[in-house]
Amino acid sequence: MKIITILGSARKNGTSARIARGFTETAAARGASVTEYHLNSLQYRGCQGCEGCHTRANWCVLRDDATVILDDLYTADIVVFAAPIYFGDTCGQFKSFYDRMWSLLKTDAQEDEDTSRLPAGKIAVLILSHVDAADAHDDVLNRYAMYLELYGFEVRMLAAAGLRLQPNADISSYLNDAAGLARELLQET
């Protein structure tokens, strides 16, 4: 079982990253291989809208630190996407990478064809955290889940809401949820 984790927060040990590690540590203890990418420590650009991925190649034509992550998406069984929500959407680091995933779609697919370039059978774990009330950003969760489904992922979501702004706030219930989801998913495969 190959798991990759894409951490969008600027803080390596921020809330969303800690919850993601609650998932991956449990998965690793059950034999999964885990690779973690902290977007804020990488050098990459957001999508340039050049359409090179659809006109000249079957992949993103930009070559930077995001390239290895995009390549890893093809071989991963589970991909953990984790980011905080700031001002009504995911943080900029995450959104810039997410836009690069546009290259994973076949824009010339017929109506009855799969639009994703990724192999079937992948699971996405979407972990988004924020300080607002539980349902305040359901639109963000649903929008990101919709696109992950378009990429062919079966999507599982963990929303950590109503959090305090302190970096070491108690998130034990979310860590338990993440560990439980890892046990459930690794038992299914």
PyMOL CGO cylinders between C-alpha atoms (Angstrom):
from pymol import cmd
from pymol.cgo import CYLINDER

trace = [
    CYLINDER, 0.00, 0.00, 0.00, 1.54, 3.29, -1.12, 0.3, 1, 1, 1, 1, 1, 1,
    CYLINDER, 1.54, 3.29, -1.12, 0.33, 6.48, 0.53, 0.3, 1, 1, 1, 1, 1, 1,
    CYLINDER, 0.33, 6.48, 0.53, 1.43, 9.99, -0.31, 0.3, 1, 1, 1, 1, 1, 1,
    CYLINDER, 1.43, 9.99, -0.31, 0.56, 12.98, 1.82, 0.3, 1, 1, 1, 1, 1, 1,
    CYLINDER, 0.56, 12.98, 1.82, 0.36, 16.50, 0.44, 0.3, 1, 1, 1, 1, 1, 1,
    CYLINDER, 0.36, 16.50, 0.44, 0.56, 19.03, 3.25, 0.3, 1, 1, 1, 1, 1, 1,
    CYLINDER, 0.56, 19.03, 3.25, -0.66, 22.46, 2.19, 0.3, 1, 1, 1, 1, 1, 1,
    CYLINDER, -0.66, 22.46, 2.19, -0.17, 24.44, 5.37, 0.3, 1, 1, 1, 1, 1, 1,
    CYLINDER, -0.17, 24.44, 5.37, 2.70, 26.88, 5.71, 0.3, 1, 1, 1, 1, 1, 1,
    CYLINDER, 2.70, 26.88, 5.71, 3.37, 25.30, 9.12, 0.3, 1, 1, 1, 1, 1, 1,
    CYLINDER, 3.37, 25.30, 9.12, 4.98, 21.84, 9.07, 0.3, 1, 1, 1, 1, 1, 1,
    CYLINDER, 4.98, 21.84, 9.07, 3.25, 20.96, 12.33, 0.3, 1, 1, 1, 1, 1, 1,
    CYLINDER, 3.25, 20.96, 12.33, 0.04, 22.89, 11.83, 0.3, 1, 1, 1, 1, 1, 1,
    CYLINDER, 0.04, 22.89, 11.83, -3.33, 21.42, 12.65, 0.3, 1, 1, 1, 1, 1, 1,
    CYLINDER, -3.33, 21.42, 12.65, -4.07, 19.91, 9.24, 0.3, 1, 1, 1, 1, 1, 1,
    CYLINDER, -4.07, 19.91, 9.24, -0.56, 18.41, 9.07, 0.3, 1, 1, 1, 1, 1, 1,
    CYLINDER, -0.56, 18.41, 9.07, -0.92, 16.89, 12.54, 0.3, 1, 1, 1, 1, 1, 1,
    CYLINDER, -0.92, 16.89, 12.54, -4.26, 15.32, 11.63, 0.3, 1, 1, 1, 1, 1, 1,
    CYLINDER, -4.26, 15.32, 11.63, -2.79, 13.97, 8.38, 0.3, 1, 1, 1, 1, 1, 1,
    CYLINDER, -2.79, 13.97, 8.38, 0.04, 12.40, 10.36, 0.3, 1, 1, 1, 1, 1, 1,
    CYLINDER, 0.04, 12.40, 10.36, -2.53, 10.79, 12.65, 0.3, 1, 1, 1, 1, 1, 1,
    CYLINDER, -2.53, 10.79, 12.65, -3.74, 9.00, 9.53, 0.3, 1, 1, 1, 1, 1, 1,
    CYLINDER, -3.74, 9.00, 9.53, -0.32, 8.17, 8.05, 0.3, 1, 1, 1, 1, 1, 1,
    CYLINDER, -0.32, 8.17, 8.05, 1.30, 7.01, 11.29, 0.3, 1, 1, 1, 1, 1, 1,
    CYLINDER, 1.30, 7.01, 11.29, -1.53, 4.54, 11.81, 0.3, 1, 1, 1, 1, 1, 1,
    CYLINDER, -1.53, 4.54, 11.81, -1.25, 3.41, 8.17, 0.3, 1, 1, 1, 1, 1, 1,
    CYLINDER, -1.25, 3.41, 8.17, 2.54, 3.01, 8.43, 0.3, 1, 1, 1, 1, 1, 1,
    CYLINDER, 2.54, 3.01, 8.43, 2.11, 0.90, 11.57, 0.3, 1, 1, 1, 1, 1, 1,
    CYLINDER, 2.11, 0.90, 11.57, -0.09, -1.38, 9.44, 0.3, 1, 1, 1, 1, 1, 1,
    CYLINDER, -0.09, -1.38, 9.44, 2.60, -1.77, 6.77, 0.3, 1, 1, 1, 1, 1, 1,
    CYLINDER, 2.60, -1.77, 6.77, 1.87, 1.07, 4.35, 0.3, 1, 1, 1, 1, 1, 1,
    CYLINDER, 1.87, 1.07, 4.35, 4.72, 3.04, 2.80, 0.3, 1, 1, 1, 1, 1, 1,
    CYLINDER, 4.72, 3.04, 2.80, 4.24, 6.77, 3.31, 0.3, 1, 1, 1, 1, 1, 1,
    CYLINDER, 4.24, 6.77, 3.31, 5.80, 9.71, 1.50, 0.3, 1, 1, 1, 1, 1, 1,
    CYLINDER, 5.80, 9.71, 1.50, 5.11, 13.21, 2.77, 0.3, 1, 1, 1, 1, 1, 1,
    CYLINDER, 5.11, 13.21, 2.77, 5.34, 16.41, 0.74, 0.3, 1, 1, 1, 1, 1, 1,
    CYLINDER, 5.34, 16.41, 0.74, 5.28, 19.74, 2.56, 0.3, 1, 1, 1, 1, 1, 1,
    CYLINDER, 5.28, 19.74, 2.56, 4.31, 22.19, -0.18, 0.3, 1, 1, 1, 1, 1, 1,
    CYLINDER, 4.31, 22.19, -0.18, 5.63, 25.27, 1.60, 0.3, 1, 1, 1, 1, 1, 1,
    CYLINDER, 5.63, 25.27, 1.60, 9.18, 23.91, 1.50, 0.3, 1, 1, 1, 1, 1, 1,
    CYLINDER, 9.18, 23.91, 1.50, 9.07, 23.25, -2.27, 0.3, 1, 1, 1, 1, 1, 1,
    CYLINDER, 9.07, 23.25, -2.27, 9.75, 25.51, -5.25, 0.3, 1, 1, 1, 1, 1, 1,
    CYLINDER, 9.75, 25.51, -5.25, 6.84, 25.33, -7.72, 0.3, 1, 1, 1, 1, 1, 1,
    CYLINDER, 6.84, 25.33, -7.72, 4.48, 27.55, -9.64, 0.3, 1, 1, 1, 1, 1, 1,
    CYLINDER, 4.48, 27.55, -9.64, 0.73, 27.34, -9.94, 0.3, 1, 1, 1, 1, 1, 1,
    CYLINDER, 0.73, 27.34, -9.94, -0.95, 26.38, -13.20, 0.3, 1, 1, 1, 1, 1, 1,
    CYLINDER, -0.95, 26.38, -13.20, 0.08, 28.78, -15.98, 0.3, 1, 1, 1, 1, 1, 1,
    CYLINDER, 0.08, 28.78, -15.98, -3.01, 28.08, -18.08, 0.3, 1, 1, 1, 1, 1, 1,
    CYLINDER, -3.01, 28.08, -18.08, -0.75, 27.20, -21.02, 0.3, 1, 1, 1, 1, 1, 1,
    CYLINDER, -0.75, 27.20, -21.02, -2.71, 24.03, -21.85, 0.3, 1, 1, 1, 1, 1, 1,
    CYLINDER, -2.71, 24.03, -21.85, 0.57, 22.27, -22.69, 0.3, 1, 1, 1, 1, 1, 1,
    CYLINDER, 0.57, 22.27, -22.69, -0.72, 19.31, -20.69, 0.3, 1, 1, 1, 1, 1, 1,
    CYLINDER, -0.72, 19.31, -20.69, -3.55, 18.94, -23.19, 0.3, 1, 1, 1, 1, 1, 1,
    CYLINDER, -3.55, 18.94, -23.19, -1.95, 20.09, -26.44, 0.3, 1, 1, 1, 1, 1, 1,
    CYLINDER, -1.95, 20.09, -26.44, 1.71, 18.99, -26.29, 0.3, 1, 1, 1, 1, 1, 1,
    CYLINDER, 1.71, 18.99, -26.29, 1.86, 16.31, -23.59, 0.3, 1, 1, 1, 1, 1, 1,
    CYLINDER, 1.86, 16.31, -23.59, -0.21, 14.10, -21.28, 0.3, 1, 1, 1, 1, 1, 1,
    CYLINDER, -0.21, 14.10, -21.28, 1.30, 15.69, -18.17, 0.3, 1, 1, 1, 1, 1, 1,
    CYLINDER, 1.30, 15.69, -18.17, 2.05, 19.12, -16.79, 0.3, 1, 1, 1, 1, 1, 1,
    CYLINDER, 2.05, 19.12, -16.79, 4.80, 20.62, -18.93, 0.3, 1, 1, 1, 1, 1, 1,
    CYLINDER, 4.80, 20.62, -18.93, 6.16, 22.76, -16.09, 0.3, 1, 1, 1, 1, 1, 1,
    CYLINDER, 6.16, 22.76, -16.09, 9.21, 21.11, -14.53, 0.3, 1, 1, 1, 1, 1, 1,
    CYLINDER, 9.21, 21.11, -14.53, 9.67, 22.03, -10.89, 0.3, 1, 1, 1, 1, 1, 1,
    CYLINDER, 9.67, 22.03, -10.89, 9.25, 20.50, -7.43, 0.3, 1, 1, 1, 1, 1, 1,
    CYLINDER, 9.25, 20.50, -7.43, 5.54, 19.76, -8.06, 0.3, 1, 1, 1, 1, 1, 1,
    CYLINDER, 5.54, 19.76, -8.06, 6.49, 17.39, -10.89, 0.3, 1, 1, 1, 1, 1, 1,
    CYLINDER, 6.49, 17.39, -10.89, 7.51, 14.54, -8.60, 0.3, 1, 1, 1, 1, 1, 1,
    CYLINDER, 7.51, 14.54, -8.60, 4.25, 14.85, -6.63, 0.3, 1, 1, 1, 1, 1, 1,
    CYLINDER, 4.25, 14.85, -6.63, 2.14, 14.82, -9.78, 0.3, 1, 1, 1, 1, 1, 1,
    CYLINDER, 2.14, 14.82, -9.78, 4.06, 11.75, -10.95, 0.3, 1, 1, 1, 1, 1, 1,
    CYLINDER, 4.06, 11.75, -10.95, 3.56, 10.05, -7.57, 0.3, 1, 1, 1, 1, 1, 1,
    CYLINDER, 3.56, 10.05, -7.57, -0.22, 10.45, -7.88, 0.3, 1, 1, 1, 1, 1, 1,
    CYLINDER, -0.22, 10.45, -7.88, -0.17, 7.79, -10.62, 0.3, 1, 1, 1, 1, 1, 1,
    CYLINDER, -0.17, 7.79, -10.62, 1.31, 5.10, -8.37, 0.3, 1, 1, 1, 1, 1, 1,
    CYLINDER, 1.31, 5.10, -8.37, -0.22, 5.97, -5.00, 0.3, 1, 1, 1, 1, 1, 1,
    CYLINDER, -0.22, 5.97, -5.00, -3.07, 3.89, -3.62, 0.3, 1, 1, 1, 1, 1, 1,
    CYLINDER, -3.07, 3.89, -3.62, -4.17, 6.55, -1.14, 0.3, 1, 1, 1, 1, 1, 1,
    CYLINDER, -4.17, 6.55, -1.14, -3.46, 10.27, -1.35, 0.3, 1, 1, 1, 1, 1, 1,
    CYLINDER, -3.46, 10.27, -1.35, -3.93, 12.42, 1.74, 0.3, 1, 1, 1, 1, 1, 1,
    CYLINDER, -3.93, 12.42, 1.74, -4.64, 16.06, 0.89, 0.3, 1, 1, 1, 1, 1, 1,
    CYLINDER, -4.64, 16.06, 0.89, -4.40, 18.29, 3.98, 0.3, 1, 1, 1, 1, 1, 1,
    CYLINDER, -4.40, 18.29, 3.98, -4.74, 22.05, 4.23, 0.3, 1, 1, 1, 1, 1, 1,
    CYLINDER, -4.74, 22.05, 4.23, -6.18, 24.80, 6.38, 0.3, 1, 1, 1, 1, 1, 1,
    CYLINDER, -6.18, 24.80, 6.38, -8.99, 27.01, 5.16, 0.3, 1, 1, 1, 1, 1, 1,
    CYLINDER, -8.99, 27.01, 5.16, -8.11, 30.70, 5.25, 0.3, 1, 1, 1, 1, 1, 1,
    CYLINDER, -8.11, 30.70, 5.25, -10.57, 33.39, 4.17, 0.3, 1, 1, 1, 1, 1, 1,
    CYLINDER, -10.57, 33.39, 4.17, -13.06, 31.04, 2.56, 0.3, 1, 1, 1, 1, 1, 1,
    CYLINDER, -13.06, 31.04, 2.56, -10.78, 28.68, 0.64, 0.3, 1, 1, 1, 1, 1, 1,
    CYLINDER, -10.78, 28.68, 0.64, -7.71, 26.54, 1.13, 0.3, 1, 1, 1, 1, 1, 1,
    CYLINDER, -7.71, 26.54, 1.13, -4.42, 28.31, 1.73, 0.3, 1, 1, 1, 1, 1, 1,
    CYLINDER, -4.42, 28.31, 1.73, -2.47, 29.56, -1.28, 0.3, 1, 1, 1, 1, 1, 1,
    CYLINDER, -2.47, 29.56, -1.28, 0.22, 26.87, -1.24, 0.3, 1, 1, 1, 1, 1, 1,
    CYLINDER, 0.22, 26.87, -1.24, -2.40, 24.15, -1.49, 0.3, 1, 1, 1, 1, 1, 1,
    CYLINDER, -2.40, 24.15, -1.49, -4.55, 25.93, -4.08, 0.3, 1, 1, 1, 1, 1, 1,
    CYLINDER, -4.55, 25.93, -4.08, -1.53, 26.55, -6.34, 0.3, 1, 1, 1, 1, 1, 1,
    CYLINDER, -1.53, 26.55, -6.34, -0.65, 22.86, -6.29, 0.3, 1, 1, 1, 1, 1, 1,
    CYLINDER, -0.65, 22.86, -6.29, -4.29, 21.79, -6.69, 0.3, 1, 1, 1, 1, 1, 1,
    CYLINDER, -4.29, 21.79, -6.69, -4.57, 23.92, -9.83, 0.3, 1, 1, 1, 1, 1, 1,
    CYLINDER, -4.57, 23.92, -9.83, -1.59, 22.02, -11.27, 0.3, 1, 1, 1, 1, 1, 1,
    CYLINDER, -1.59, 22.02, -11.27, -3.66, 18.84, -11.01, 0.3, 1, 1, 1, 1, 1, 1,
    CYLINDER, -3.66, 18.84, -11.01, -5.60, 20.12, -14.05, 0.3, 1, 1, 1, 1, 1, 1,
    CYLINDER, -5.60, 20.12, -14.05, -3.01, 18.19, -16.04, 0.3, 1, 1, 1, 1, 1, 1,
    CYLINDER, -3.01, 18.19, -16.04, -4.51, 14.94, -14.70, 0.3, 1, 1, 1, 1, 1, 1,
    CYLINDER, -4.51, 14.94, -14.70, -7.66, 15.36, -16.77, 0.3, 1, 1, 1, 1, 1, 1,
    CYLINDER, -7.66, 15.36, -16.77, -8.31, 14.44, -20.38, 0.3, 1, 1, 1, 1, 1, 1,
    CYLINDER, -8.31, 14.44, -20.38, -10.10, 17.46, -21.79, 0.3, 1, 1, 1, 1, 1, 1,
    CYLINDER, -10.10, 17.46, -21.79, -10.88, 15.68, -25.06, 0.3, 1, 1, 1, 1, 1, 1,
    CYLINDER, -10.88, 15.68, -25.06, -12.68, 12.75, -23.40, 0.3, 1, 1, 1, 1, 1, 1,
    CYLINDER, -12.68, 12.75, -23.40, -16.04, 11.80, -24.85, 0.3, 1, 1, 1, 1, 1, 1,
    CYLINDER, -16.04, 11.80, -24.85, -19.11, 12.09, -22.64, 0.3, 1, 1, 1, 1, 1, 1,
    CYLINDER, -19.11, 12.09, -22.64, -19.14, 8.40, -21.76, 0.3, 1, 1, 1, 1, 1, 1,
    CYLINDER, -19.14, 8.40, -21.76, -15.36, 8.18, -21.12, 0.3, 1, 1, 1, 1, 1, 1,
    CYLINDER, -15.36, 8.18, -21.12, -13.43, 8.54, -17.91, 0.3, 1, 1, 1, 1, 1, 1,
    CYLINDER, -13.43, 8.54, -17.91, -11.93, 12.02, -17.80, 0.3, 1, 1, 1, 1, 1, 1,
    CYLINDER, -11.93, 12.02, -17.80, -9.03, 11.14, -15.50, 0.3, 1, 1, 1, 1, 1, 1,
    CYLINDER, -9.03, 11.14, -15.50, -5.56, 10.16, -16.63, 0.3, 1, 1, 1, 1, 1, 1,
    CYLINDER, -5.56, 10.16, -16.63, -4.98, 8.46, -13.28, 0.3, 1, 1, 1, 1, 1, 1,
    CYLINDER, -4.98, 8.46, -13.28, -5.48, 4.69, -12.95, 0.3, 1, 1, 1, 1, 1, 1,
    CYLINDER, -5.48, 4.69, -12.95, -8.78, 3.72, -11.32, 0.3, 1, 1, 1, 1, 1, 1,
    CYLINDER, -8.78, 3.72, -11.32, -9.16, 2.58, -7.73, 0.3, 1, 1, 1, 1, 1, 1,
    CYLINDER, -9.16, 2.58, -7.73, -7.47, 5.41, -5.85, 0.3, 1, 1, 1, 1, 1, 1,
    CYLINDER, -7.47, 5.41, -5.85, -8.67, 6.83, -2.55, 0.3, 1, 1, 1, 1, 1, 1,
    CYLINDER, -8.67, 6.83, -2.55, -8.33, 10.48, -1.56, 0.3, 1, 1, 1, 1, 1, 1,
    CYLINDER, -8.33, 10.48, -1.56, -8.45, 11.51, 2.09, 0.3, 1, 1, 1, 1, 1, 1,
    CYLINDER, -8.45, 11.51, 2.09, -9.31, 15.20, 2.19, 0.3, 1, 1, 1, 1, 1, 1,
    CYLINDER, -9.31, 15.20, 2.19, -8.44, 16.88, 5.50, 0.3, 1, 1, 1, 1, 1, 1,
    CYLINDER, -8.44, 16.88, 5.50, -9.39, 20.53, 5.84, 0.3, 1, 1, 1, 1, 1, 1,
    CYLINDER, -9.39, 20.53, 5.84, -9.19, 22.50, 9.06, 0.3, 1, 1, 1, 1, 1, 1,
    CYLINDER, -9.19, 22.50, 9.06, -10.60, 25.88, 10.08, 0.3, 1, 1, 1, 1, 1, 1,
    CYLINDER, -10.60, 25.88, 10.08, -11.63, 28.00, 13.05, 0.3, 1, 1, 1, 1, 1, 1,
    CYLINDER, -11.63, 28.00, 13.05, -15.25, 28.58, 12.06, 0.3, 1, 1, 1, 1, 1, 1,
    CYLINDER, -15.25, 28.58, 12.06, -18.42, 26.64, 12.94, 0.3, 1, 1, 1, 1, 1, 1,
    CYLINDER, -18.42, 26.64, 12.94, -18.64, 23.07, 11.70, 0.3, 1, 1, 1, 1, 1, 1,
    CYLINDER, -18.64, 23.07, 11.70, -20.66, 23.73, 8.55, 0.3, 1, 1, 1, 1, 1, 1,
    CYLINDER, -20.66, 23.73, 8.55, -19.25, 27.16, 7.71, 0.3, 1, 1, 1, 1, 1, 1,
    CYLINDER, -19.25, 27.16, 7.71, -17.05, 25.87, 4.88, 0.3, 1, 1, 1, 1, 1, 1,
    CYLINDER, -17.05, 25.87, 4.88, -19.01, 22.89, 3.59, 0.3, 1, 1, 1, 1, 1, 1,
    CYLINDER, -19.01, 22.89, 3.59, -18.92, 24.53, 0.16, 0.3, 1, 1, 1, 1, 1, 1,
    CYLINDER, -18.92, 24.53, 0.16, -15.10, 24.30, 0.15, 0.3, 1, 1, 1, 1, 1, 1,
    CYLINDER, -15.10, 24.30, 0.15, -15.12, 20.64, 1.20, 0.3, 1, 1, 1, 1, 1, 1,
    CYLINDER, -15.12, 20.64, 1.20, -17.75, 19.75, -1.37, 0.3, 1, 1, 1, 1, 1, 1,
    CYLINDER, -17.75, 19.75, -1.37, -15.97, 21.63, -4.18, 0.3, 1, 1, 1, 1, 1, 1,
    CYLINDER, -15.97, 21.63, -4.18, -12.61, 19.96, -3.54, 0.3, 1, 1, 1, 1, 1, 1,
    CYLINDER, -12.61, 19.96, -3.54, -14.29, 16.56, -3.17, 0.3, 1, 1, 1, 1, 1, 1,
    CYLINDER, -14.29, 16.56, -3.17, -16.14, 17.07, -6.47, 0.3, 1, 1, 1, 1, 1, 1,
    CYLINDER, -16.14, 17.07, -6.47, -12.87, 17.66, -8.33, 0.3, 1, 1, 1, 1, 1, 1,
    CYLINDER, -12.87, 17.66, -8.33, -11.15, 14.73, -6.64, 0.3, 1, 1, 1, 1, 1, 1,
    CYLINDER, -11.15, 14.73, -6.64, -14.03, 12.54, -7.82, 0.3, 1, 1, 1, 1, 1, 1,
    CYLINDER, -14.03, 12.54, -7.82, -13.56, 13.95, -11.33, 0.3, 1, 1, 1, 1, 1, 1,
    CYLINDER, -13.56, 13.95, -11.33, -9.93, 12.78, -11.09, 0.3, 1, 1, 1, 1, 1, 1,
    CYLINDER, -9.93, 12.78, -11.09, -11.28, 9.31, -10.30, 0.3, 1, 1, 1, 1, 1, 1,
    CYLINDER, -11.28, 9.31, -10.30, -10.70, 9.22, -6.54, 0.3, 1, 1, 1, 1, 1, 1,
    CYLINDER, -10.70, 9.22, -6.54, -13.06, 7.70, -4.02, 0.3, 1, 1, 1, 1, 1, 1,
    CYLINDER, -13.06, 7.70, -4.02, -13.14, 10.58, -1.53, 0.3, 1, 1, 1, 1, 1, 1,
    CYLINDER, -13.14, 10.58, -1.53, -13.19, 10.40, 2.25, 0.3, 1, 1, 1, 1, 1, 1,
    CYLINDER, -13.19, 10.40, 2.25, -13.35, 13.70, 4.15, 0.3, 1, 1, 1, 1, 1, 1,
    CYLINDER, -13.35, 13.70, 4.15, -12.28, 14.85, 7.58, 0.3, 1, 1, 1, 1, 1, 1,
    CYLINDER, -12.28, 14.85, 7.58, -13.26, 18.39, 8.49, 0.3, 1, 1, 1, 1, 1, 1,
    CYLINDER, -13.26, 18.39, 8.49, -11.68, 19.80, 11.62, 0.3, 1, 1, 1, 1, 1, 1,
    CYLINDER, -11.68, 19.80, 11.62, -13.83, 22.80, 12.54, 0.3, 1, 1, 1, 1, 1, 1,
    CYLINDER, -13.83, 22.80, 12.54, -14.20, 25.26, 15.38, 0.3, 1, 1, 1, 1, 1, 1,
    CYLINDER, -14.20, 25.26, 15.38, -10.51, 25.13, 16.20, 0.3, 1, 1, 1, 1, 1, 1,
    CYLINDER, -10.51, 25.13, 16.20, -8.67, 27.61, 18.35, 0.3, 1, 1, 1, 1, 1, 1,
    CYLINDER, -8.67, 27.61, 18.35, -6.02, 29.71, 16.64, 0.3, 1, 1, 1, 1, 1, 1,
    CYLINDER, -6.02, 29.71, 16.64, -3.24, 28.46, 18.92, 0.3, 1, 1, 1, 1, 1, 1,
    CYLINDER, -3.24, 28.46, 18.92, -0.82, 26.18, 17.05, 0.3, 1, 1, 1, 1, 1, 1,
    CYLINDER, -0.82, 26.18, 17.05, -0.95, 23.42, 19.65, 0.3, 1, 1, 1, 1, 1, 1,
    CYLINDER, -0.95, 23.42, 19.65, -4.70, 23.32, 20.25, 0.3, 1, 1, 1, 1, 1, 1,
    CYLINDER, -4.70, 23.32, 20.25, -6.18, 20.02, 21.40, 0.3, 1, 1, 1, 1, 1, 1,
    CYLINDER, -6.18, 20.02, 21.40, -7.15, 18.04, 18.31, 0.3, 1, 1, 1, 1, 1, 1,
    CYLINDER, -7.15, 18.04, 18.31, -7.26, 14.60, 19.92, 0.3, 1, 1, 1, 1, 1, 1,
    CYLINDER, -7.26, 14.60, 19.92, -10.77, 13.81, 18.65, 0.3, 1, 1, 1, 1, 1, 1,
    CYLINDER, -10.77, 13.81, 18.65, -9.66, 14.55, 15.06, 0.3, 1, 1, 1, 1, 1, 1,
    CYLINDER, -9.66, 14.55, 15.06, -6.52, 12.47, 15.51, 0.3, 1, 1, 1, 1, 1, 1,
    CYLINDER, -6.52, 12.47, 15.51, -8.72, 9.58, 16.66, 0.3, 1, 1, 1, 1, 1, 1,
    CYLINDER, -8.72, 9.58, 16.66, -10.96, 10.06, 13.61, 0.3, 1, 1, 1, 1, 1, 1,
    CYLINDER, -10.96, 10.06, 13.61, -7.92, 10.06, 11.29, 0.3, 1, 1, 1, 1, 1, 1,
    CYLINDER, -7.92, 10.06, 11.29, -6.45, 6.93, 12.89, 0.3, 1, 1, 1, 1, 1, 1,
    CYLINDER, -6.45, 6.93, 12.89, -9.83, 5.19, 12.70, 0.3, 1, 1, 1, 1, 1, 1,
    CYLINDER, -9.83, 5.19, 12.70, -10.14, 6.06, 9.01, 0.3, 1, 1, 1, 1, 1, 1,
    CYLINDER, -10.14, 6.06, 9.01, -6.65, 4.67, 8.35, 0.3, 1, 1, 1, 1, 1, 1,
    CYLINDER, -6.65, 4.67, 8.35, -7.53, 1.41, 10.11, 0.3, 1, 1, 1, 1, 1, 1,
    CYLINDER, -7.53, 1.41, 10.11, -10.78, 1.19, 8.12, 0.3, 1, 1, 1, 1, 1, 1,
    CYLINDER, -10.78, 1.19, 8.12, -9.17, 1.87, 4.74, 0.3, 1, 1, 1, 1, 1, 1,
    CYLINDER, -9.17, 1.87, 4.74, -6.21, -0.44, 5.27, 0.3, 1, 1, 1, 1, 1, 1,
    CYLINDER, -6.21, -0.44, 5.27, -8.54, -3.20, 6.39, 0.3, 1, 1, 1, 1, 1, 1,
    CYLINDER, -8.54, -3.20, 6.39, -10.59, -2.82, 3.16, 0.3, 1, 1, 1, 1, 1, 1,
    CYLINDER, -10.59, -2.82, 3.16, -7.61, -3.17, 0.82, 0.3, 1, 1, 1, 1, 1, 1,
]
cmd.load_cgo(trace, "trace")
